[in-house]
């Protein structure tokens, strides 16, 4: 049985006439009768008793009428609920991002998004580099904010920010007066390296010619810890300039460009190409483009 058959059945019950129901359903009377016969065959019982031109429900028909009304009522409720979902989206969006992104990008983005979509919950899954892409492909996260480029063809990327990775040292460090630094100049000093992620891979490549002479004293997975350890004189590290503007302005850190060429990075909003985007998801993209792209950003 289908919903159209139920609607036809209830119209016959309401109008107490096959011919009148045929008019309201925009069908011929034989077509209406055929639908009723199909229902009766499926239920294996008559639904109507016919007395000349008059009809009435059988006992089975009366029982079936109650269920048919409930089914169509549920259908209307489902349509209304889905319609309301588009007008006032609900549910949740999961965002995969690293710690720096959570601190420097998401507060402003989340605040604006919650203003526009108060009934949608935003959840952050703390991830790094390739794990962000994995979270998207495994459908664990709806969106990610990660360093570009991303080679995975199933992922859509939208560039939202560009900045530069620099070496950071405390004010009293021997290199603090320089504007830039080469990999060779770092071999005499302890290094605090990112534990993993795209930035670690790029730094490994930059340091490759002197890797046998490097003094990697710590591997850290926290941007805030990295800044505090550098300011405490525990070593030289590397951060995107958007991650330490306050410390730079206050003189707590000095930044040196990486030579011979600056290390630039692009941050993107990433999501699966084949994922159906709800109104809330499309709204999140718009908010990120409007706010994250115009402000500071962090990435994996």
Residue pairs with C-beta under 8 A, 6 or more apart in sequence:
1 38
1 39
1 42
3 71
3 72
3 75
4 35
5 35
5 38
5 39
6 68
6 71
6 72
7 25
7 72
8 21
8 25
8 27
8 32
8 35
8 36
9 35
9 36
9 39
9 47
9 64
9 65
9 68
10 65
10 68
10 69
10 72
11 21
11 24
11 25
12 18
12 21
12 32
12 36
12 48
12 55
13 57
13 61
13 65
14 21
15 21
15 24
16 54
16 55
16 56
17 55
18 29
18 32
18 33
18 36
18 55
19 29
21 32
22 28
22 29
22 31
22 32
25 32
27 35
36 47
36 48
39 47
39 64
40 46
40 47
43 60
43 64
45 58
45 60
46 58
46 60
46 61
47 57
47 58
47 60
47 61
47 64
48 55
48 56
48 57
48 58
48 61
49 55
49 56
49 57
49 58
57 65
85 91
85 278
85 279
86 279
88 119
89 117
89 119
89 120
89 278
89 279
89 280
89 283
90 119
90 120
91 120
91 121
91 278
91 280
92 120
92 121
92 122
92 123
93 120
93 121
93 122
93 123
93 142
93 143
93 280
93 281
93 284
94 123
94 124
94 125
94 135
94 140
94 141
94 142
94 143
95 106
95 122
95 123
95 124
95 125
95 141
95 142
95 143
95 144
95 145
96 124
96 125
96 126
96 127
96 131
96 132
96 135
96 136
96 140
96 141
96 143
96 144
96 145
96 146
97 105
97 106
97 124
97 125
97 126
97 127
97 132
97 144
97 145
97 146
97 298
97 300
98 126
98 127
98 128
98 132
98 197
98 298
98 299
98 300
99 126
99 221
99 222
99 223
99 224
99 298
100 223
100 240
100 243
100 298
100 299
101 145
101 267
101 297
101 298
101 299
101 300
102 124
102 126
102 298
103 223
103 224
103 298
104 242
104 243
104 296
104 297
104 298
105 145
105 161
105 292
105 295
105 296
105 297
105 298
106 124
106 145
108 291
108 292
108 295
109 287
109 288
109 291
109 292
110 122
112 287
112 290
112 291
113 120
113 122
113 283
113 284
113 287
114 120
114 122
116 283
116 287
117 280
117 283
120 280
125 135
125 140
125 141
127 135
127 141
127 144
127 300
128 196
128 197
128 221
128 300
129 146
129 147
129 196
129 197
129 198
129 201
129 300
131 300
132 141
132 144
132 145
132 146
132 270
132 300
133 144
133 146
133 150
133 152
133 155
133 270
134 140
135 141
135 144
136 142
136 143
136 144
136 155
136 270
136 271
136 272
137 152
137 154
137 155
137 272
139 272
139 275
142 271
142 275
142 281
142 284
143 269
143 270
143 271
143 281
143 284
143 285
143 288
144 269
144 270
144 271
144 300
145 160
145 267
145 268
145 269
145 270
145 288
145 292
145 297
145 298
145 299
145 300
146 198
146 267
146 268
146 270
146 299
146 300
147 197
147 198
147 199
147 265
147 266
147 267
147 268
147 299
147 300
148 157
148 159
148 265
148 266
148 267
148 268
149 157
149 266
150 157
150 268
150 270
154 272
154 273
154 274
155 270
155 271
155 272
155 273
156 270
156 271
156 272
156 273
157 268
157 269
157 270
158 268
158 269
158 270
158 285
158 288
158 289
159 266
159 267
159 268
159 293
160 267
160 268
160 269
160 288
160 289
160 292
160 293
160 297
161 242
161 266
161 267
161 292
161 293
161 296
161 297
161 299
162 264
162 265
162 266
162 267
163 240
163 241
163 242
163 264
163 265
163 267
163 297
164 240
164 241
164 257
164 262
164 263
164 264
164 265
165 199
165 202
165 203
165 238
165 239
165 240
165 241
165 258
165 263
165 264
165 265
166 238
166 239
166 240
166 241
166 255
166 256
166 257
166 258
166 263
167 175
167 181
167 186
167 236
167 237
167 238
167 255
167 256
167 257
167 258
168 227
168 230
168 236
168 237
168 238
168 239
168 244
168 253
168 254
168 255
168 256
169 175
169 176
169 230
169 236
169 253
169 254
169 256
170 176
170 230
170 231
170 232
170 233
170 252
170 253
170 254
171 251
171 252
171 253
171 254
172 233
173 233
173 236
173 254
175 181
175 185
175 189
175 236
175 256
176 254
178 256
179 256
179 257
180 256
180 257
180 258
180 259
181 256
181 257
181 258
181 259
182 258
182 259
182 260
183 206
183 207
183 209
183 210
183 258
184 209
184 210
186 207
186 210
186 214
186 236
187 210
187 213
187 214
187 215
188 215
189 215
189 235
189 236
190 215
190 216
190 217
190 218
190 234
190 235
190 236
191 214
191 215
191 216
191 217
191 235
191 236
191 237
192 217
192 218
192 219
192 220
192 226
192 229
192 230
192 234
192 235
192 236
192 237
193 200
193 203
193 216
193 218
193 219
193 220
193 237
193 238
194 200
194 203
194 219
194 220
194 221
194 226
194 238
195 219
195 220
195 221
196 221
197 300
198 265
198 299
198 300
199 238
199 240
199 265
199 300
202 263
202 265
203 238
203 263
204 211
206 258
206 263
207 214
217 234
217 235
218 229
218 234
218 235
220 226
220 229
220 237
223 239
223 243
223 298
226 237
226 239
227 239
227 243
227 244
227 247
227 253
229 235
229 237
230 236
230 237
230 253
231 247
231 252
231 253
238 258
240 265
240 297
240 298
240 299
241 248
241 255
242 296
242 297
242 298
243 296
243 298
244 253
244 255
245 296
247 253
248 254
248 255
265 299
267 292
267 297
267 298
267 299
268 299
269 285
269 288
269 289
269 292
271 277
271 281
275 281
277 285
